[in-house]
Amino acid sequence: HDPQARVNLGIRRRLAPLLGNDRKRIELMSGLLYSLPGTPVIYYGDEIGMGDNIYLGDRNGVRTPMQWNADRNAGFSRANPQRLYLPFIIDPEYHYESVNVENQQNNPHSLLWWTKRVISLRKRYKAFGRGSIDFLQPENRKVLAFVRRWQDQKLLVVANLSRFAQHVALDLSAFQGQTLLELFGKTRFPVIGDSPYALTLGAHTFYWFSIEPAPAQADAAARADLPRLSASGNWRNLLRGRAKATFEAVLPAYLGSRRWFLGKTRTILSVDVRELAAIPREEPAGVVALVRVAYRDGEPESYLLPLAFTPADRATAAIDAGVAVARLVVRTAAGEIEGVLHDALWDRAFANAVLAVAASAERLRADPGVIEASPTAPFRERLESISEFPEPSVVRADQSNTSVVYGDAFVLKLFRRLEDGPNPDAEIGRYLTEKSTFANAAPLASTLEFRRGRDMPSTLAVLHAYVPHQLDGWRHTMDALGRFFEDVLARTAEPTPSAPSAHVLDLVGQDIPPLAHELVGLYLEDARRLGRRTAELHLALAAADDPALAPEPFTDFYRRGQYQGMVSLLNRTMPLLRERLAELPEAERADAERVLASEAEIRKRFLPFRDHRISTIRIRCHGDYHLGQVLHTGKDFVIFDFEGEADRPLSVRRLKRSALRDVAGMLRSFQYAAYSALIGQIAGVRPEDFAPLAPWASWWQAWVSSAFLRSYLEGAGNAPFVPTSREEFHVMLDAFVLEKAIHELGYELANRARWVRVALVGLRQLIET
């Protein structure tokens, strides 16, 4: 719009003045630049919104000194200003004292930080630079849309070139059944159907989407190859007679694909399945089947498998959810019925029938035995008065059991592995709900148990009252860490602090530094509140008088048994790490080698626990205490899931232990959160930020742990489960924290390769301190 800005046939302006210094238009044009084929070239200064001086003539208007800070000559040179080859920018809108790298580096919301993040995101997808480009042709010509493809990557770019909000309908029929994942916030958009895909865009905004299989389609190949079975008369006959053997033959593959199946690393010899009970009794919506799995080594295991049959015309939901076991043809006198055999909890009628059983204290005849519901006293009347069932929804989170949420009323958890004896979640939950004044545990409403003659009852499911909450403790902590690391990255002038070298127990007696109050902020108070609630939980459990829950002394025999368990865990984990060493990325291999070289040192670390007399009592505690086991309501924390570590036998999980095991678990969880934030679990932290941010992660962990532990000790006071001497506290806490870290490493090696780095860093830190 200014003839003075033209040079021959080109334009000699930096991006900001060319676009009227409009931040939204700058982001839009940059987003388009980064999403087009080839290598984007950014002219210096455009990343901070520098101005120019068109009166210098020719292209010299954009050759002015880079604006590094507000010092002399914009930090570009210490020379006399008159000796500069070209003058710096003193235009009031773009003056170097306000527009410079230092100012923007200190502001995580600046254009500089936005540019860093978008470039980091672009680097993760080769389709941006190398892929093909196919333009879409929406009717709204103010919206530009195109698809980039490179090998398995498919990216959709949509940009609103208008200064007003726009609506657009895109023809994405070629991707029907897939979903759009917004790349910046990892937000999943609705599944693409056969009709035009509608989007609404704000003024001068753009979207980057990854076109991916819908979560329900993640196992598309496996679902296409679902085994085919047949039954005569009734689909339930698949569990009886000749058809039973064919059904049992397909179960190993299905079980191996389930998150809740714990025998993935073991060789299955045989699978035996039988029906326990039909639910409901009249016109069953499904059955509860018992699957007994025998292995080549070790003891067999039993699993609960609720099963339902849905005709083919209504089976799409079960197939898409990835819970289909097999395609099934039922031959009847009236003809053949084709359908899908699937996990019954995804069937609304079955889920409601299970809730009805739990609410009515009904006894179902099972083979052999009975299934019995036992509502807790505070909820008996409320459950009996249920006249309309809330809409059930299966929780898709990664967990070792299966949970169903009934609106905002109840949550049902079905235990997949069936073991003899009451589950700790039912046992402790009933005590806290009926006999304790502790108000910060999820209230237990009812339990479902399987009783077989005089054998101990086995817990099938627990029903809890729904706890209104904002986030679980883990996600709440990750949000806080996201803000923390944003502030840290913006503080280039701030020297990187070294993590306190003192033991966390010694930090309890020190004042938290002002910088921690400034950067960690309100999360320090969250840690204190969580410490108080943890102490209150242990005080409530220590007051139990039921023989199964009542405290017991910490005997020498028990202490030596615990020591042997710690050494045994180490003996299982180190060979596994050695076996997987060659598979680890180079960045993790160095940590792994240091851990392996310190195996003898780790063994020595457990010796003080073996040799030191323990004066505390043992109580029933949480058993698997970490940030994922608490709910953040916005003002407080509610503790739930007292099942313990699901991969341990029930007899071990019901043992009375030191309360410091729970404390150690939460301390480890703080470290896990701090370092998992550096491996892509929060937006804005780039892979290259891991090294500079690692000291800050340790620093955050140290002071948050200190706040938690101080509050715990203040809340617990002189309770008999707290060690009486500082030396005893050191010995116990060190042993439990180290044992937990070794357990975490073994779990990640077996289940989540990406998280091995976090476990290794944590274990290496413990070894070196």
BALOKE-855949 format. One record per residue (C-alpha): x, y, z; residue in three letters. Coordinates in steps of 0.05 Angstrom, whole numbers, padded with zeros to 5 digits, always signed. Each point is the difference from the previous one (the first is absolute). Layout:
BEGIN
XYZALA...
//
This chain:
BEGIN
+00000+00000+00000HIS+00061+00045+00003ASP+00037+00012-00066PRO+00063+00017+00040GLN+00001-00073+00023ALA+00010-00027-00071ARG+00067-00019-00031VAL-00004-00016-00073ASN-00052-00057-00002LEU+00011-00022+00072GLY-00017+00022+00070ILE+00054+00021+00048ARG-00036-00007+00066ARG+00006-00045+00060ARG-00061-00041+00016LEU-00026+00041+00060ALA-00005+00068-00035PRO-00024-00034-00064LEU-00060-00028+00039LEU-00014+00062+00041GLY+00033-00032+00062ASN-00063-00043+00008ASP+00021-00060+00043ARG-00056-00045-00026LYS+00018+00015-00073ARG+00074-00011+00015ILE-00016-00069+00030GLU-00046-00017-00058LEU+00052+00017-00054MET+00055-00036+00039SER-00044-00061+00009GLY-00012-00002-00075LEU+00075+00008-00014LEU+00017-00058+00046TYR-00053-00045-00029SER+00018+00007-00074LEU+00048-00048-00035PRO+00075+00011+00005GLY+00043+00035+00052THR-00028+00065+00029PRO+00050+00057+00004VAL-00011+00051+00055ILE+00033+00068-00007TYR+00035+00022+00063TYR-00044+00042+00046GLY-00066-00027-00026ASP+00000-00049+00059GLU-00008+00058+00049ILE-00041+00047-00045GLY+00056+00050-00017MET-00015+00061-00040GLY+00039+00031-00058ASP+00022+00067-00029ASN-00025+00008-00071ILE+00034+00068-00006TYR+00070-00030-00002LEU-00010-00017-00073GLY+00006-00065-00040ASP-00001-00061+00046ARG+00037+00034+00057ASN-00066+00011+00035GLY+00001-00072+00024VAL+00076-00003+00013ARG-00001+00038+00065THR+00034-00028+00063PRO-00034-00059+00035MET-00036+00022+00063GLN+00028-00044+00055TRP-00017+00042+00062ASN-00014+00071+00024ALA+00074+00017+00010ASP+00044+00044-00043ARG-00009-00011-00075ASN-00055-00051+00016ALA+00054-00047+00027GLY+00026-00010-00071PHE+00067+00037+00010SER+00038+00039+00052ARG+00026+00048-00053ALA-00015+00074-00004ASN-00071+00004-00030PRO+00025+00046-00054GLN+00048-00054-00025ARG-00055-00051-00012LEU-00006-00019-00074TYR-00075+00010+00005LEU-00041+00033+00056PRO-00043-00041+00047PHE-00076+00005+00002ILE-00027+00058+00042ILE-00070+00001-00028ASP-00045+00006+00062PRO-00041-00062-00018GLU+00061-00044-00013TYR+00052+00034+00045HIS+00056-00047+00021TYR-00013+00015+00073GLU-00068-00034-00004SER+00009-00049-00058VAL+00061-00042+00015ASN+00020-00072+00013VAL+00012+00008+00074GLU-00069+00027+00014ASN-00034-00054-00040GLN+00043-00055+00028GLN-00026+00019+00069ASN-00072-00003-00022ASN-00025-00071-00017PRO-00060+00030-00038HIS+00044+00042-00047SER+00005-00008-00075LEU+00071-00029+00009LEU-00026-00057+00044TRP-00058-00012-00047TRP+00049-00006-00058THR+00044-00048+00039LYS-00059-00045+00016ARG-00029-00002-00070VAL+00069-00016-00030ILE+00010-00055+00051SER-00069-00029-00018LEU+00015+00004-00074ARG+00064-00040+00009LYS-00040-00059+00026ARG-00036-00009-00066TYR+00040-00012-00063LYS-00064+00008-00041ALA+00007+00076+00007PHE+00066+00003-00036GLY+00000-00061-00045ARG-00072-00020-00010GLY-00047+00010-00058SER-00051+00056+00002ILE-00073-00006-00023ASP-00044+00062+00004PHE-00072-00008+00021LEU-00053+00043-00034GLN-00050+00024+00053PRO-00056+00046-00021GLU+00023+00053+00049ASN+00058+00030-00039ARG+00026+00037+00061LYS+00023-00065+00030VAL+00062-00034-00027LEU+00005-00075+00012ALA+00048-00053-00024PHE+00025-00070+00018VAL+00073-00018+00007ARG+00021-00074-00007ARG+00066-00035+00015TRP+00002-00075+00008GLN-00049-00015+00058ASP-00008+00073+00019GLN-00062+00039-00022LYS-00006+00072+00022LEU-00058+00048-00013LEU+00014+00076+00001VAL-00059+00048+00004VAL+00010+00075+00001ALA-00049+00058+00004ASN+00027+00056-00043LEU-00056+00047+00021SER-00001+00050+00057ARG-00068-00027+00019PHE-00021-00068+00028ALA-00017-00050-00054GLN-00036-00067-00007HIS+00023-00052-00049VAL-00023-00069-00022ALA+00057-00044-00026LEU-00005-00061-00044ASP+00039-00050+00041LEU-00037-00062-00025SER+00066-00031-00020ALA+00015-00006+00074PHE-00067-00025+00023GLN+00002-00036+00067GLY+00064+00035+00022GLN+00008+00057+00048THR+00035+00068+00003LEU+00052+00011+00055LEU+00016+00074+00009GLU+00076+00002+00005LEU+00012+00058+00047PHE-00047-00021+00057GLY-00007-00074-00018LYS-00075+00010-00001THR-00039-00054-00036ARG-00056+00024-00045PHE-00062-00041-00021PRO+00007-00059-00047VAL-00004+00016-00075ILE-00065-00025-00030GLY-00028-00002-00071ASP-00028+00071+00004SER+00042+00064-00007PRO+00042+00012+00062TYR-00019+00066+00033ALA+00050+00046+00034LEU-00006+00070+00029THR+00062+00044-00001LEU+00013+00065+00036GLY+00028+00060-00036ALA+00069-00013-00030HIS+00008-00068+00034THR+00027-00066-00027PHE-00003-00072+00020TYR+00050-00056-00009TRP-00032-00069+00005PHE+00027-00070-00003SER-00048-00047-00036ILE+00003-00064+00041GLU-00040-00062+00012PRO-00053+00013+00052ALA+00018-00026+00070PRO-00053-00053-00011ALA+00035-00019-00065GLN+00070-00008+00029ALA-00006-00075-00007ASP-00031+00002-00070ALA+00045-00055-00028ALA-00013-00045+00059ALA-00075+00012-00004ARG-00001-00017-00074ALA+00031-00067+00019ASP-00049-00015+00056LEU-00006-00076+00008PRO-00066-00031-00023ARG-00038-00047+00046LEU-00067-00035-00002SER-00050-00025+00052ALA-00066-00037-00004SER-00066+00022+00031GLY+00025+00055+00046ASN+00065+00040+00000TRP+00012-00021+00073ARG+00010-00071-00025ASN+00068+00024-00023LEU+00021-00010+00072LEU-00023-00072+00001ARG+00011-00065-00038GLY+00041-00005-00063ARG-00003+00074-00018ALA+00035+00016+00066LYS+00067-00027-00025ALA-00001+00044-00062THR-00016+00061+00042PHE+00057-00016+00049GLU+00048-00005-00059ALA-00011+00073-00020VAL+00004+00029+00071LEU+00076+00003+00008PRO+00006+00051-00057ALA-00057+00042+00029TYR+00027-00002+00071LEU+00070+00020-00024GLY-00029+00064-00030SER-00033+00022+00065ARG+00032+00051+00046ARG-00027-00036+00061TRP+00030-00068-00018PHE+00063-00009+00042LEU+00027-00062-00034GLY+00026+00032-00064LYS+00072-00021+00012THR-00018-00072+00019ARG-00013-00059-00046THR-00072-00023+00002ILE-00011-00075+00002LEU-00076-00002+00002SER-00062+00041+00012VAL-00062-00027+00034ASP-00064+00042-00001VAL-00066-00010+00034ARG-00062+00041+00014GLU-00008+00025+00071LEU-00067+00036-00005ALA-00048+00033-00048ALA-00017+00074+00013ILE-00057+00016+00007PRO-00028-00068+00018ARG-00062+00008-00045GLU+00016+00014-00073GLU+00075+00007+00011PRO+00035+00058-00033ALA+00066-00036+00011GLY+00038-00049+00042VAL+00058+00004+00048VAL+00050-00053-00021ALA+00060-00025+00038LEU+00063-00012-00041VAL+00054-00042+00032ARG+00068+00008-00034VAL+00055-00053+00011ALA+00072+00019-00016TYR+00063-00039-00015ARG+00032+00030+00062ASP-00032+00022+00064GLY-00069-00003+00029GLU-00063+00006-00043PRO-00044+00063+00003GLU-00074+00012-00005SER-00032+00059-00036TYR-00071+00027-00005LEU-00026+00008-00070LEU-00070+00029-00007PRO-00027-00022-00068LEU-00058+00023-00043ALA-00024-00014-00071PHE-00024+00055-00046THR-00029-00013-00070PRO+00042+00026-00058ALA-00045+00059-00016ASP+00013+00029+00070ARG+00071-00024+00013ALA+00038+00059-00030THR+00009+00034+00068ALA+00032-00062+00032ALA+00046-00010-00060ILE+00020+00074-00001ASP+00014-00001+00075ALA+00049-00057-00010GLY-00036-00047+00049VAL-00025-00052-00050ALA+00025-00070+00015VAL-00024-00036-00062ALA-00052+00000-00056ARG-00054-00050+00018LEU-00053-00036-00041VAL-00057-00028+00042VAL-00039-00055-00036ARG-00073-00003+00022THR-00062-00035-00026ALA-00021+00066-00032ALA+00067+00009-00036GLY+00069+00028+00012GLU+00014+00063+00041ILE+00066+00034-00013GLU+00031+00045+00051GLY+00058+00016+00046VAL+00020-00029+00067LEU+00028+00056+00042HIS+00015+00026+00070ASP-00068+00010+00031ALA+00017+00062+00040LEU-00006+00040-00065TRP-00073-00022-00004ASP-00046+00050+00034ARG-00051-00052+00022ALA+00054-00043+00033PHE+00034+00059+00034ALA-00067+00022+00029ASN-00016-00071+00022ALA+00065-00004+00038VAL-00017+00066+00035LEU-00069-00027+00017ALA+00031-00062+00032VAL+00049+00042+00041ALA-00056+00046+00023ALA-00051-00053+00021SER+00044-00046+00043ALA-00021-00056-00047GLU+00029-00070+00003ARG+00013-00032-00068LEU+00010-00075-00006ARG+00068-00013-00032ALA+00033-00064-00020ASP+00023-00020+00052PRO-00019+00050+00054GLY-00036+00067+00003VAL+00013+00072-00020ILE-00021+00045+00057GLU-00008+00075+00004ALA+00014+00037+00066SER-00019+00074+00001PRO+00034+00042+00055THR-00043+00028+00055ALA+00003+00074-00022PRO-00022-00018-00071PHE-00051-00056+00011ARG-00061+00045-00003GLU+00026+00041-00057ARG+00014-00062-00042LEU-00067-00031+00015GLU-00035+00064-00023SER+00031+00000-00070ILE-00058+00003-00049SER+00037+00023-00062GLU+00070-00023-00020PHE+00050+00054-00021PRO+00033-00008-00068GLU+00059-00048+00007PRO+00067+00017-00032SER+00062-00045+00000VAL+00064+00036+00020VAL+00051-00008-00055ARG+00059+00019+00043ALA+00060-00046+00003ASP-00014-00042+00063GLN+00007-00071+00026SER-00075-00007+00010ASN-00062+00026-00034THR-00042+00058+00026SER-00070+00023-00019VAL-00025+00070+00018VAL-00075+00008+00011TYR-00012+00073-00014GLY+00020+00041+00061ASP-00027-00052+00049ALA+00045-00061+00004PHE+00064-00033-00026VAL+00004-00076-00006LEU+00068-00034-00003LYS+00002-00072-00023LEU+00062-00038+00023PHE+00025-00041-00058ARG+00046-00047+00038ARG-00040-00044+00048LEU+00036-00018+00064GLU-00021-00034+00064ASP-00014+00050+00054GLY-00029+00071+00006PRO+00032+00053-00044ASN+00034+00055+00041PRO-00041+00052-00038ASP-00063-00031+00028ALA+00029-00015+00068GLU+00031+00068+00014ILE-00055+00037-00036GLY-00054-00031+00043ARG+00038+00017+00064TYR+00012+00073-00021LEU-00073+00009-00021THR-00035-00034+00058GLU+00046+00006+00061LYS+00048+00058-00012SER-00007+00075+00002THR+00052+00010-00056PHE-00039+00040-00052ALA+00051+00003-00057ASN-00008-00071-00027ALA-00048-00019-00056ALA-00062-00029+00036PRO-00014-00074-00012LEU-00073-00013-00018ALA-00001-00075-00012SER+00041-00062-00016THR-00012-00062-00042LEU+00032-00064+00026GLU+00004-00071-00024PHE-00009-00052+00056ARG+00017-00072-00011ARG-00019-00045+00059GLY+00042+00016+00061ARG+00057+00031-00041ASP+00017+00073+00011MET-00043+00045-00043PRO+00032+00030-00062SER-00016+00072-00017THR-00027+00008-00071LEU-00015+00074+00000ALA-00006+00062+00043VAL-00050+00057-00009LEU+00021+00069+00024HIS-00038+00064+00004ALA+00022+00048-00055TYR+00047+00054+00025VAL-00007+00066-00037PRO+00070+00023-00018HIS+00038+00041-00051GLN+00060-00045-00014LEU+00037-00058+00030ASP+00063+00018+00038GLY+00045-00019-00057TRP-00032+00045-00052ARG-00006+00056+00051HIS+00074-00006+00013THR+00018-00002-00074MET-00039+00065-00010ASP+00039+00031+00056ALA+00066-00025-00029LEU-00019+00028-00068GLY-00006+00070+00031ARG+00063-00011+00040PHE+00043-00019-00060PHE-00029+00056-00042GLU+00023+00050+00053ASP+00068-00034+00005VAL+00012+00001-00075LEU-00016+00074-00001ALA+00053+00016+00053ARG+00065-00002-00038THR+00032+00048+00049ALA-00018-00045+00059GLU+00058-00046+00019PRO-00018-00073-00001THR-00007-00022+00072PRO+00032-00064+00023SER-00047-00049+00033ALA+00010+00000+00076PRO+00051-00052+00019SER-00032-00011+00068ALA-00045-00060+00013HIS-00074+00016-00007VAL-00009-00012+00074LEU+00053+00053+00014ASP-00034+00049-00048LEU-00062-00004+00044VAL+00036+00042+00052GLY+00021+00053-00051GLN-00040+00059-00025ASP-00024-00006-00072ILE+00038+00053-00040PRO-00038+00060-00028PRO+00015-00021-00071LEU-00038-00065+00012ALA-00060+00039+00027HIS+00003+00043-00062GLU+00008-00054-00053LEU-00035-00061+00031VAL-00055+00046+00026GLY-00065-00030+00025LEU+00022-00071-00013TYR+00042+00004+00064LEU-00065+00008+00038GLU-00029-00058-00039ASP+00059-00043+00022ALA-00010+00021+00073ARG-00075-00016-00003ARG+00014-00068-00031LEU+00050-00013+00056GLY-00053+00016+00053ARG-00052-00044-00033ARG+00051-00058-00004THR+00014+00007+00074ALA-00074+00001+00016GLU-00011-00063-00041LEU+00054-00037+00038HIS-00027+00024+00067LEU-00069-00027-00019ALA+00028-00067-00022LEU+00044-00005+00063ALA-00063+00006+00042ALA-00034-00062-00030ALA-00019-00055+00048ASP-00021-00053-00050ASP+00052-00057+00002PRO+00011+00005-00075ALA+00015+00074+00006LEU+00026+00010+00071ALA+00074+00022+00007PRO+00054-00050+00016GLU+00072+00008+00024PRO+00058+00005-00049PHE+00036-00065+00020THR+00071-00021-00017ASP-00028-00059-00039PHE-00044+00046-00042TYR+00058+00049-00011ARG+00046-00055-00026ARG-00056-00025-00046GLY-00008+00070-00028GLN+00075+00004-00012TYR-00001-00066-00038GLN-00057+00027-00043GLY+00040+00062-00017MET+00061-00041-00021VAL-00044-00048-00039SER-00031+00059-00038LEU+00070+00025-00017LEU+00020-00070-00024ASN-00059-00001-00048ARG+00008+00070-00027THR+00075+00005-00014MET+00002-00060-00048PRO-00060+00029-00037LEU+00036+00067-00007LEU+00063-00036-00024ARG-00042-00038-00051GLU-00033+00063-00027ARG+00063+00043+00001LEU+00014-00006-00075ALA-00071+00022-00017GLU+00004+00065+00040LEU+00013+00066-00036PRO+00070+00027+00008GLU-00022+00056+00048ALA-00029-00052+00048GLU+00055-00052-00009ARG+00051+00040+00040ALA-00047+00005+00059ASP-00016-00074-00005ALA+00073-00019+00000GLU+00012+00043+00062ARG-00058-00034+00035VAL+00026-00069-00019LEU+00070+00018+00023ALA-00029+00021+00067SER-00037-00065+00014GLU+00047-00018+00058ALA-00009+00070+00029GLU-00076-00007-00003ILE+00005-00065+00039ARG+00040+00036+00054LYS-00053+00054+00004ARG-00050-00052+00026PHE+00046-00027+00055LEU-00016+00054+00051PRO-00074-00019-00005PHE+00018-00073+00013ARG+00044+00016+00060ASP-00038+00057+00034HIS-00053-00015+00053ARG-00067+00032-00018ILE-00043+00029+00056SER-00062+00019-00040THR-00065-00038-00011ILE-00026-00028-00065ARG-00068+00021-00026ILE-00043-00011-00061ARG+00018+00056-00047CYS-00017+00020-00072HIS+00051-00047-00031GLY+00008+00035-00068ASP+00001+00073+00019TYR+00017+00050-00054HIS-00029+00062-00034LEU-00046-00041-00044GLY-00035-00027+00062GLN-00027+00067+00025VAL-00053+00046-00029LEU+00007+00075+00001HIS-00067+00032+00014THR+00025+00071-00010GLY+00008+00013+00075LYS+00022-00067+00029ASP+00021-00071-00016PHE-00040-00064+00004VAL+00037-00067+00004ILE-00026-00061-00036PHE+00019-00069-00027ASP+00026-00038+00060PHE+00011-00063-00041GLU+00076+00002+00005GLY+00048-00020-00056GLU-00042-00045-00045ALA+00060-00042-00023ASP+00012-00024+00072ARG-00038-00058+00031PRO-00061+00017+00042LEU+00032-00030+00062SER+00058+00049-00007VAL-00045+00059-00012ARG-00039-00014+00063ARG+00062+00000+00044LEU+00009+00054+00053LYS+00058+00044-00019ARG+00037+00062+00021SER-00038+00063-00014ALA+00065+00028-00029LEU-00012-00044-00061ARG-00056+00046-00020ASP+00044+00061+00014VAL+00055-00029-00043ALA-00049-00014-00056GLY-00023+00073-00002MET+00072+00026+00003LEU+00017-00044-00060ARG-00063+00025-00035SER+00024+00072+00005PHE+00066-00020-00034GLN-00038-00038-00053TYR-00044+00060-00015ALA+00059+00048-00004ALA+00039-00042-00049TYR-00058-00027-00041SER-00016+00073-00016ALA+00067+00002-00037LEU-00016-00059-00046ILE-00058+00030-00037GLY-00055-00006+00052GLN-00014+00075+00000ILE-00003+00050-00056ALA+00055+00051-00009GLY+00058-00043+00024VAL+00044-00020-00059ARG+00046-00061-00003PRO+00061+00047+00001GLU-00026+00030+00065ASP+00011-00065+00039PHE+00073+00015+00020ALA-00009+00073+00021PRO-00065-00015+00037LEU+00022-00063+00036ALA+00033+00039+00058PRO-00064+00041+00007TRP-00041-00064+00002ALA+00043-00026+00058SER-00005+00067+00035TRP-00077+00000-00007TRP-00003-00072+00025GLN+00043+00015+00061ALA-00041+00059+00026TRP-00068-00030-00016VAL+00022-00065+00035SER+00023+00042+00059SER-00067+00035+00005ALA-00038-00066-00004PHE+00043-00035+00052LEU+00000+00058+00049ARG-00075+00004-00002SER-00006-00076+00008TYR+00044+00000+00062LEU-00039+00058+00030GLU-00066-00036-00012GLY+00025-00068+00025ALA+00032+00029+00063GLY+00023-00054+00048ASN-00042-00055-00032ALA+00030-00070+00012PRO+00010-00011-00074PHE+00051+00057-00003VAL+00072-00020+00017PRO+00022+00027+00067THR+00072+00017-00021SER+00027+00038-00059ARG+00048-00057-00017GLU-00057-00051-00002GLU-00040+00047-00045PHE+00059+00007-00048HIS+00011-00075-00003VAL-00073-00017-00013MET-00016+00056-00050LEU+00064-00012-00040ASP-00014-00074-00006ALA-00073+00010-00021PHE+00016+00054-00051VAL+00055-00041-00031LEU-00044-00062-00002GLU-00055+00040-00034LYS+00049+00027-00052ALA+00024-00070-00017ILE-00072-00024-00006HIS-00016+00059-00047GLU+00060-00018-00045LEU-00022-00072-00005GLY-00071+00021-00017TYR+00022+00049-00055GLU+00047-00050-00031LEU-00057-00050-00005ALA-00056+00047-00021ASN+00019+00071-00022ARG+00066+00008-00036ALA-00008+00075-00007ARG-00002+00009+00076TRP+00064-00040+00014VAL+00040+00065-00003ARG-00039+00031+00057VAL+00009-00063+00044ALA+00074-00003-00016LEU+00011+00074+00017VAL-00036-00009+00066GLY+00039-00062+00019LEU+00067+00031-00020ARG-00015+00061+00043GLN-00013-00044+00060LEU+00065-00038-00011ILE+00041+00064-00006GLU-00027+00034+00062THR
//
